[in-house]
Amino acid sequence: MNPYLEALQQKLSPSDFKKLAAIDNPNVHEFIAKESDLCHPEKIFICSDSAEDIAYVRKMAISTGEEKAVLTMEGHTVHFDGEQDQGRDRANTKYLIPKGVAFSKALNQMDRQEGLAEVRGLMHGIMAGKTMIVRFIVLGPANSVFSILGVQCTDSWYVSHSEDLLYRAGYDQFVKAGPRSDFLRVIHSAGNLNGDMVSVDYPKKRIYIDHMDNTIYSVNTQYAGNSVGFKKLAFRLAIRKASSEGWLAEHMLLMGVFGPDGKRKTYFAGAFPSACGKTSTAMLPGETILGDDIAYIRDINSTARAVNVESGIFGIIQDVKAKDDALIWKVLTSPGEIIFSNILVKDGKPYWLGMGEELPKEGINHSGVWYEGKKDENGAEIPAAHKNARYAVALKALDNCDPELNNPAGVELGGIMYGGRDAKAYVPVQQSFNWEHGIIAYGASLETETTFATIGKEGVPEINMMSLQDFISIPMGKNVNNNLEFGRKLKKQPLVFGVNYFLRDLNTNKYLNTPQDKHIWVKWMELRVHGEAGAIETPTGYIPKYEDLKKLFKAVLKRDYSKEDYIKQFTIRVPENLGKIERVSRFYQENVTDAPLDFYGALYMQRQKLLKAQAKYGDYISPECFAKEGE
């Protein structure tokens, strides 16, 4: 017996000891033993992913009060995070950087030794009197070139239960892997909890990423984006691994889109910052969802193939309506295992903002007993539910879950889309001139507004490179170059598209798209991949022809599409596009020292095309002007 396994024996039941001993990997035993020695749990539970162990985790999440079985629908539970723990915490999420190493200035970082001393100091003895739950996860399909193994130690039964819904079981993979030492490590503690089982030491919240040791530290937080380590936290480590090995780890949805005959299915990936339409795109009715958050993409036989890292959804519930989101609405209102978080509960029913029905004037939410007009400690009125309220559900619960979800070979990508909250510049959908132009002008130049999914001020415009700004763990210029080189090596490159669901009228400030319109843009992209739709060349990319969109609106949405709407949506706004290029260039000049020359070259060419068109047609150019040029 190795010394680490022997040291753990006193805190393990005989059955838990047997489960851990079946994993022939001393590095696993060492990690668990060292974190146990740091956190001092009363006992350790090893989850083997058996039906009995999974049921026990769910039972404990409810019996401890971390989740509340107050909803009348079978299988539905509610978890509440503290008022100061309602989103990803940028300020307290940091990379631990050794002396002599520097990340891009835009990334939050600190000295590694200083950070380790701080966070391990905060975690010393933090699990006294509690149980340390050990979970084994496989990211990506099992038994696949995409597979990455991970271990998380946590004292939160809610976090452990969330992992059951969001990830593929990994215990058997660890048993089969033998002494393999390559795995990601996460240590988490919710810290001190109040009577409502909510983390209270939020001033001491810390989420640190030690890339030198492939370890995530998360303490004094319960919000899943900060505490479920294999979500966005381990994603940062995967980005580094992908960079060193020549593949891509991306903040992307994966979906299957059917062709006009209803038989052909084309797979798309899509990068959108949180609350920018990613999940609603992946959940379009009549199409299939493979994933809504994180994708691994590899070059396999000179084609781009992708997998969903996860097997569930941790989705934003605000604005989910029966008429707009029929598939997810059905799941959320039917029996089945779902964890709601930070919603309003009244008489056993869940309520959330923007659900399309009147909300109760009182109930229970993340602030405790809630009533209309209740205010927080700063005097601000507390809404009925939080804007970033969520649901966690397994993908297999959805009627449109793609059958290729667990295919070890992944799926071939026909297209990649990039989208953010851009009120003024980009048209609703456009195709890049080539791979390089798409990666640079749509991906690396992705601009959006901050949203409620991140703690801090909302509505602030920012560059969010490929929707990775919060997660990038390598030099930013290197990430751009990695994408460029990845595509250049492919014999069959996915087409690259830019989408923008948030374009507004410059005079009225009203949105120029309805939520349903995105389905048309996606259908047009599918036709473009197969060369079955025309396009008009503009300075920023290829845009759809009116005739093609008119047919799609009628076929897909049973709606007439006017020429007036088309012209409003696809007018090229030259001043706003020039302003975007200026902001992007300034951001990279100030924050990115290693941007490839191709980056500035592509922006220069786009600027020159805009200026040329401006000189000929003016500031705001109807798509019909470019259509005539192409005739």
FENRADA-V365558 format. One record per backbone hydrogen bond with DSSP energy under -1.0 kcal/mol. CO is the residue of the C=O (numbers start at 1). NH is the residue of the N-H. If there is no record, write none. Layout:
CO,NH / CO,NH
//
This chain:
2,6 / 3,7 / 4,8 / 8,11 / 9,12 / 11,44 / 13,17 / 14,18 / 15,19 / 16,20 / 17,21 / 18,22 / 20,23 / 23,25 / 25,28 / 25,29 / 26,30 / 27,31 / 28,32 / 29,33 / 30,34 / 31,35 / 32,36 / 33,37 / 34,38 / 35,39 / 36,40 / 38,125 / 39,127 / 43,132 / 45,134 / 50,54 / 51,55 / 52,56 / 53,57 / 54,58 / 55,59 / 56,60 / 57,61 / 58,62 / 59,63 / 60,64 / 61,67 / 68,70 / 68,78 / 73,76 / 74,336 / 75,338 / 77,340 / 78,68 / 79,342 / 82,85 / 88,455 / 90,93 / 92,207 / 94,209 / 95,110 / 97,112 / 98,101 / 104,107 / 108,95 / 110,97 / 111,115 / 112,116 / 113,117 / 114,118 / 115,119 / 116,120 / 117,121 / 118,122 / 119,123 / 123,126 / 125,128 / 127,130 / 130,42 / 130,43 / 132,45 / 133,154 / 134,47 / 135,152 / 136,170 / 137,150 / 139,148 / 144,147 / 148,139 / 149,184 / 150,137 / 151,186 / 152,135 / 153,188 / 154,133 / 156,160 / 157,161 / 158,162 / 159,163 / 160,164 / 161,165 / 162,166 / 163,167 / 166,311 / 168,138 / 170,174 / 171,175 / 172,176 / 173,177 / 181,183 / 184,151 / 185,216 / 186,153 / 187,218 / 189,220 / 192,200 / 194,197 / 198,194 / 200,202 / 201,204 / 202,205 / 206,219 / 207,94 / 208,217 / 209,96 / 210,213 / 210,215 / 214,185 / 215,210 / 216,187 / 217,208 / 218,189 / 219,206 / 223,226 / 223,227 / 224,228 / 227,229 / 228,231 / 229,234 / 231,235 / 234,238 / 235,239 / 236,240 / 237,241 / 238,242 / 239,243 / 240,244 / 241,245 / 242,246 / 242,247 / 248,297 / 250,252 / 250,295 / 253,270 / 254,290 / 254,291 / 255,268 / 256,288 / 257,266 / 259,262 / 264,259 / 266,257 / 267,414 / 267,415 / 268,255 / 269,417 / 270,253 / 271,419 / 273,276 / 277,281 / 278,282 / 279,283 / 281,284 / 284,287 / 288,256 / 289,402 / 291,254 / 294,309 / 295,250 / 296,307 / 297,248 / 298,305 / 300,303 / 302,491 / 302,492 / 303,300 / 304,413 / 305,298 / 306,411 / 307,296 / 309,140 / 311,395 / 313,393 / 315,391 / 317,320 / 321,325 / 325,329 / 326,330 / 327,331 / 328,332 / 329,333 / 331,334 / 338,77 / 339,392 / 340,79 / 341,390 / 342,386 / 344,351 / 345,364 / 346,349 / 348,72 / 349,346 / 351,344 / 352,355 / 353,319 / 361,372 / 363,370 / 364,345 / 365,368 / 368,365 / 370,363 / 371,374 / 374,382 / 376,379 / 380,376 / 386,389 / 389,317 / 390,341 / 391,315 / 392,339 / 393,313 / 394,397 / 395,398 / 398,401 / 400,289 / 402,405 / 404,407 / 407,410 / 411,306 / 414,495 / 415,269 / 416,497 / 417,271 / 418,499 / 420,422 / 423,504 / 428,500 / 430,498 / 431,542 / 434,438 / 435,439 / 436,440 / 437,441 / 438,442 / 438,443 / 439,444 / 443,446 / 443,466 / 446,464 / 448,462 / 450,459 / 451,454 / 453,88 / 460,450 / 462,448 / 464,467 / 465,468 / 468,471 / 468,472 / 475,479 / 476,480 / 477,481 / 478,482 / 479,483 / 480,484 / 481,485 / 482,486 / 483,487 / 484,488 / 485,489 / 487,490 / 495,416 / 496,432 / 497,418 / 498,430 / 503,512 / 505,509 / 510,505 / 514,517 / 516,519 / 517,520 / 517,521 / 518,522 / 519,523 / 520,524 / 521,525 / 522,526 / 523,527 / 524,528 / 525,529 / 526,530 / 527,532 / 528,531 / 536,543 / 541,538 / 542,431 / 543,536 / 545,549 / 546,550 / 547,551 / 548,552 / 549,553 / 550,554 / 551,555 / 552,556 / 553,557 / 553,559 / 562,566 / 563,567 / 564,568 / 565,569 / 566,570 / 572,574 / 572,621 / 573,577 / 574,578 / 575,579 / 576,580 / 577,581 / 578,582 / 579,583 / 580,584 / 581,585 / 582,586 / 583,587 / 584,588 / 585,589 / 586,590 / 587,591 / 588,592 / 596,599 / 597,601 / 598,602 / 599,603 / 600,604 / 601,605 / 602,606 / 603,607 / 604,608 / 605,609 / 606,610 / 607,611 / 608,612 / 609,613 / 610,614 / 611,615 / 612,616 / 613,617 / 614,618 / 619,574 / 621,572 / 622,625 / 623,627 / 624,628 / 625,629 / 626,630
//
